[in-house]
Amino acid sequence: MVSQRIGHHLEVEAKYRVVDLRGLIAALTERDVVLSGPCAQDDQAFAPAWWSYGMSKVGVPFARLRTQDGRHLFTVKKPIDNEMACLEHECVISDREAMEAALGVMGWVPTVRIVKQRRTGGWGGVAVCVDVIDGLGTFVEVECVVSCADSGERVQAELDALVRSLGVPVQRVTDTYDTLIRNMTSTAG
C-alpha cells in the first residue's frame, strides 16, 4: 500500500485567521513570497478510539488521509510541545480506502473532514500556506522543519514575529483545523 516514503521530522507551525486576504497577499508579495495557484485538499482526520475532543493532544498520535490532485498522502502527527509542534511521519499511499479500513482495524476512528483550497509559497526557510477552509474561513499558516532538540514554542514565537512583521491584521489561532471545525459544528448544533 505504501508507494513512496516522504520522511519524518519535527514540524512547527503557527496559524492565523486572516482578516484581510488582499492585504495579506500584497504584504507577502512585497517580501517576494510567490504563492502557487489554489489546489483542492480533502483531508479526513483520525484519532485513537479512546481519545475525544477536550482531551490534551500532547503525546497522542493522530492520523490524516489527504487527497490532492489524485494523490493520497497518509500522515501521522504526534504533538510534542503543543498541538502545532509535532513529530511527523508521512508517506504516499496508493489506496485511500484500504488505508482508512486499516486505521479502523488499528483502533483509530474518523473525527473531522477538512476540505480546503490551499496556496503555498516559501519565505526564506519557512513554508507559507494560505488556506480557504470550507465553512471555516481564510487562514495563513507558517511552518518550518526543525531538529527534534529544538523548542517548538521558541520556534513558534519566531514564526509569530515573522507574521506580525507583515503589518496586516491577523488573529493567532492555537487550535488545529480539525478542532476549529469540531468546535464550530458542536456549537452550531
ABEGO torsion letter per residue (X at the ends): XBABBAEBBBBBBBBBBBABAAAAAAAAAAAGBBBBBBBBBBBBBBBBAABBBGBBABGBBBBBBBBBGGBBBBBBBBBAABAABBBBBBBBBABAAAAAAAAAAAGBBBABBBBBBBBBBBBEABBBBBBBBBGAEBBBBBBBBBBAABBAAAAAAAAAAAAAAAGBBBBBBABBAAAAAAAAAAAAX
